[in-house]
Amino acid sequence: MFTLMLSLALSAPAQDKKPVSFEKDVMPILTKSCISCHKPDNKKGKLDMSTYESLMKGGDQGSPVKAGDAKKSILIEVVSGKEPEMPEKGDPLTPAQIDVLSRWIMEGAKKN
């Protein structure tokens, strides 16, 4: 299912959607679903997701984001699928939230 969603998201004409903003679109998702376990004073997997810089720096597995390639980004891998690994606590991300993260990565994972 994730592959289908990602394929649909990547095949949609770029002019149909405005670029994804890290601050306006991505950060609210991370704040709601990730930061409780991945913040400066509680870096699970040594990953702090509370700022753009700390997210891109990564943790034990390196950077969870491979700019321009959502399929090879650990972030997308762990929040997708029938039984996503993350978030460990709380509800899984919705397909729309995963689409936002995927689009942001495919657009170059910029701080904008």
Secondary structure as UniProt FT lines:
FT   HELIX           2..11
FT   HELIX           14..16
FT   HELIX           22..26
FT   HELIX           27..33
FT   TURN            34..37
FT   STRAND          38..39
FT   TURN            40..41
FT   STRAND          42..43
FT   HELIX           44..46
FT   HELIX           52..57
FT   TURN            60..61
FT   TURN            67..68
FT   HELIX           70..72
FT   HELIX           74..79
FT   HELIX           95..106
FT   TURN            107..108
//
